[in-house]
Amino acid sequence: MIRAKPAVEALDPYRAPLEGRRSKLRLDFNENTLGPSPRVLQAISKLGTTDIAAYPEYAGLAAAYAGELGLTAAQVAAFNGVDAAIRAVFDAFGDAGATFLTTMPTFGYYRPCADLQGMCTHAIPYGEGLAFPSEAFASALAGTPRLAFICNPNNPTGTLIPAGELLSLARRAPETLVVVDELYADYTGVSVLPEALALSNVVVLRSLSKSYGLAGLRIGFAVAPPELLDRLTRVVGPYDINSVAVAAAREALADRDYRDKYVQEVAAAKAWTVKALRERGQRVHADGGNYVLVWPDRPLSWVVARLAEHGVLVRSMEGKPLIGDSFRLTIGTCEQMAEFLTRFDSAIAEPPS
Ligand SMILES: Cc1ncc(COP(=O)(O)O)c(C=O)c1O
């Protein structure tokens, strides 16, 4: 076999178990568990053969998302999911040998992207109570890393940093490209936007995967000053986003009420689930986002396997620093979480042999 580039041969890739999930209660990937606005399927069903045969057209897509944020279209660029935007950041700015600063544990796709570029990763662990390591991060930033990623709220810990603190970190590091991954900001209402746009070194990432329920169609956005977006869009293909996703995104964004109702429902379901789990003696860490961490009072792998036997998927955090004995539980609707609790109770009723 012809060997790939050394960085690819050495890569520990991001692999998610994505097959065979659809018939289960999917509480493992922080998706919207109800699906998008019904208007999205209607819009897709109206597409004709020309929409399929012709290359996609993107007019109005960035403007639609910019409108939601009160920004201009020039400050927003669309990508084939935020994963593609993350990849573009590293492709455009990730010099080999330069430092990539981040936290740990955090979203698993940053690290392989940095490794592919031959960057040196400096990952600072969260502190007591999974608090953001403010001082250590600030002093690492003072060393002028090339790139710094902060996920806010962090996936999987939920750690939420006030926008003002992030902005002041970014202001103090004008030579570092600071990327704020706000994938779950719809659930927290905390964002560095629009203030971050006054800084020439900040890129904010947002997605329609989670609150809008479009994960299967892959639409994400980078929000930044136009000069930075120009560099990011130079490194992606001209038609990376397909026409079905564009039609779906436009319609989803036109029905913001649907998203708002879902977000409200998740907030109620989250409070209820956390209380119910704690009443059962389970340790729970709940901060920002449509997910919580649960440390079950039985062996983790046994609980995760038993839940799967009962048709419930959760994401084991085994092997992750600081949270290796927990699983991440996505919060869905109140009805789905009541169903989760019923199945959780039966799954762990028999003690492990
Ligand atoms: C923190 C974070 N960033 C980025 C992504 C990727 O999002 P998208 O579905 O838009 O590619 C995810 C998906 O789980 C995530 O949790």
PDBQT file of the ligand as one rigid body, heavy atoms in Angstrom, charges set to zero:
ROOT
HETATM    1  C1  LIG A 401     -18.671  21.418  20.537  1.00  0.00    +0.000 C 
HETATM    2  C2  LIG A 401     -18.993  20.941  19.187  1.00  0.00    +0.000 A 
HETATM    3  N1  LIG A 401     -18.473  21.582  18.128  1.00  0.00    +0.000 NA
HETATM    4  C3  LIG A 401     -18.742  21.183  16.878  1.00  0.00    +0.000 A 
HETATM    5  C4  LIG A 401     -19.561  20.097  16.627  1.00  0.00    +0.000 A 
HETATM    6  C5  LIG A 401     -19.849  19.715  15.213  1.00  0.00    +0.000 C 
HETATM    7  O1  LIG A 401     -21.060  20.311  14.831  1.00  0.00    +0.000 OA
HETATM    8  P1  LIG A 401     -21.705  20.125  13.386  1.00  0.00    +0.000 P 
HETATM    9  O2  LIG A 401     -22.768  19.092  13.512  1.00  0.00    +0.000 OA
HETATM   10  O3  LIG A 401     -22.234  21.474  13.005  1.00  0.00    +0.000 OA
HETATM   11  O4  LIG A 401     -20.594  19.671  12.476  1.00  0.00    +0.000 OA
HETATM   12  C6  LIG A 401     -20.128  19.397  17.705  1.00  0.00    +0.000 A 
HETATM   13  C7  LIG A 401     -20.983  18.231  17.470  1.00  0.00    +0.000 C 
HETATM   14  O5  LIG A 401     -21.290  17.465  18.334  1.00  0.00    +0.000 OA
HETATM   15  C8  LIG A 401     -19.844  19.833  19.021  1.00  0.00    +0.000 A 
HETATM   16  O6  LIG A 401     -20.357  19.238  20.092  1.00  0.00    +0.000 OA
ENDROOT
TORSDOF 0
